[in-house]
Each structure stands twice: as structure tokens, then as C-alpha cells.
Amino acid sequence: MTFIALVAALLIEQARALSAGNPAHIAFLRLSDALERSLNSGRYEHGVLAWLIAVVPIVAAVVALSAYLDGIGPLLVLLFDVAVLYLTMGFRQFSHAYGDALAALRAGDVARARLSMERWLLRPASDLGSNELARLAIERGLLNAHRHVFGVIAWFAVFGAAGAVFYRLAAMLHDRWSQRPARTETDFGTFSRAVFRWCDWIPVRLTAVSFAVVGDFEDALYCWRSQAANWPDPSEGVVLTSGAGAIGVRLGSTLGVVEPLEVRSEIGTGEDADAELMTSAVGLIWRALVLWLFVISLVTAASWFG
């Protein structure tokens, strides 16, 4: 059922993508903001309490509903799993923005590419050149593919619908409570960071391995081993270095003169980023997804006939 649910959810999303501003996501973000306003006194234990209030009731409800539907019949469980995956996976949530930037760079319209990246990343891009825009797009595309697709699949494959929901909520709280500079100065977001790093430890490595398998294996592993720890977020570094090595592109490095100036280590190997390598990154993600589905189909078949 895992394989069938994944394929069905991916097909539905390709036909009718769920926007990042869909009601379910907006409702949870409003809940997280309300909890932060009410409980954020800068203390670690208040961050723990807020996280538990935000996540545990929702995950418990998914577990209870899954168990109830399982008692009625497997078809209802399958439909529920597809619905959960449709809500938690977001392949098309970022692919449109990526595609817009790619089309603009292919046409040589750097100004339009800058606008596309600004809308996508919610950050200034007016001083970035075409190579820097392509570099940023590949980085964000690889990370979003992991967060919105591979990480969710990994948790769903092991823990079912509740696992997919848990991973997605943990990722959203990590981004909401601990990523903005003003919020890193207090201990409120420390727990959300720690939980997400824990639950993402295995998925990021599975994603990195899959990039290596479907890309340049040796360069992917070399970049992963030698460069991942130099990235500001080592977990993100695992995904980015493996992906960069797999397609032979240089990522990272200082980005223009954006305020605040971003000084980052150079990662990857080979050519500087451009529209052609953006296309290669898309191919890498799709090949990795096919690999994941193939492995899951083998496990599913083994469970059926074993």
C-alpha cells in the first residue's frame, strides 16, 4: 500500500498542485505564531511546551484516525494515506518558481529571473548575476526536494501517515521558530532545531546517497565527505554537497553584495552554475525519485509475496 499511496499522491499533485498558501498550511503557521506570541519568553522549556502543543495532538489524531480506518477496511486507509501525502508533500510547491527562474535565464532575461527568485526566496536579488541566480536556485531546489519530497517519503515509508505528518510539522516549526536571526538569539527555538535535526539525520543521508547513485557517484561522495561540514547547516550541507558533486556544479560562495552579505564556503566541483546545470539538477531530482519509488516497490512486493 505504501508504494500505491506514494504514486497516487504524486500523480494527483502533478495534476493539481497544492499551493504553499493552502488552508491547512496557513492554519498551522497561524497556530505556531499564536503559540510563539503566547509562550515565547526566550526560555528553552517554553519552546518545548509550545512544540508539544503544536505537534502531539495533530499526530495523535492522525494515528487514531488511521487505526479507526484500518478497522473498517484497507481501501479507506489507502485513501487516507494519499490525502495525507498530498498535504505533506510539495513537489510542485517549488517547481513552478524554479521553472520560472530557469526559463528566464534560458532567455537571457536576468531581470525577470531576479524577480522570480525574490518572490520565491523572499529576499533581495537585485544585485545577483545570472550565475549567482542559478546557484541559488539549484541550492534551494535540492533542499526543497529533500524537505518536501524525500524526507516526507522516508518517514511515511517507516511510520505511515503519522510519520509524514510528524516530519512535515517538525520541518515547519524548525523554519518558523529557529531560522530568523532575531529568533536564534533566544532558547525558544532550540528544541525545534534539535528535534528536526534528529528526525532528519537519516533522511538527509538517504537523499545524499540517492543523488550519488543516480549521478556522479565518486564526485558526490568526495564532496559530501570533504565539504558538508563546512556549510553553515551541516545537515543541509550533506544534501547540497552530494547533489553538487553528482551533477558537477560549484555552489555556495559569497553572493553579490546582498544585505546582509552572505559569505559561504564553496562546495561542489566542476562548472559554475547556469541554466544548463539547473536543468541537470531537475533531472537528478527526478532520477532520485524514481530510484526511491523503485526501492519501495521492491520492499512492497517482498512484503506481499514473502
Phi, psi and omega in degrees: 000330181301312181297315181298317180297318180296312181298316180298315180296319179295319179294317179297319181292324177295325181281321182216091184290145176267124183289158178295338179262030180290158186303322182296314180294316180298318180298318180290321178296323176294321176298315180297321178293321179295318178295322179294317179297323185280325191245348185281097172252011180088002184261147183299314185295330177289327174294322177297312181299314180298319180297315180297319179296322183286324190259312190301312181300322181292314180295320178298321178295321178294318178299313182296317181292321177298316180295320179296314180293327178297328178288340180272314181173151183294332181296320178294322177297317179299314179298321178295317178299318179298317179297317179296315179296323178298323180282328188264333176271149183215053181304313184278352180294334179242344184292328178296314180296318178299315180297322178297314179296319179297315180298320180294317180292323176299324180278357182076015181265083184294324180299317179292324177296321178298316179297319179298316181291324178296318178293324182286310188266351181055048180209156180296144177218014187293339182253013181266138176276178184297320180293321178292322177296316179296321179298312179298319181295317179296316179302310182292325178295316178296316181293318179294324177299321177292309185295317188268345184234291190292319178297317178296316180299317182301314181288326178292320182298330183265317189245005178074203184302321180297323178295318178297317179295315180302312182298315183294318179294319179299320179294318181294319179291323176302313181290322186284321189257347188225002185264332182283142184307317183296334184272342179282352181277349178244172181268002184299320183270003183298317182294318180296324176295315183295317180297315183292322177297323178294311185284348180259358186299310180287313180304320181296325180285326174295319177297316180297318179297318180295322175299318180295318183295319184266000179237212176280102190298311185295313180294323179297314180292321179298311180296320179300309184293322190263344189237337188302320183293342181276349180284146181309318174249105184303328178295315175297325180299325178299313181293313186291317182292319178295315179296318180296316178295325183295328181251359177070055180227149176264126179240185180075214181070167181292138181258105173045223177233037181297142176262126352287146181301131180258111177256114186229153177291147173281134179232165180088192181202155176102226188274159172288154185293141174207185183298323180297319180285334171298320176295321178297323179295320177299315178299321178299315181297316180294319178296320178296320179296317177299319178299314179301313181295323178296314179297316180296323178295323177295316179296319179297316179296320179296322179290327179289317187260356180279000000 
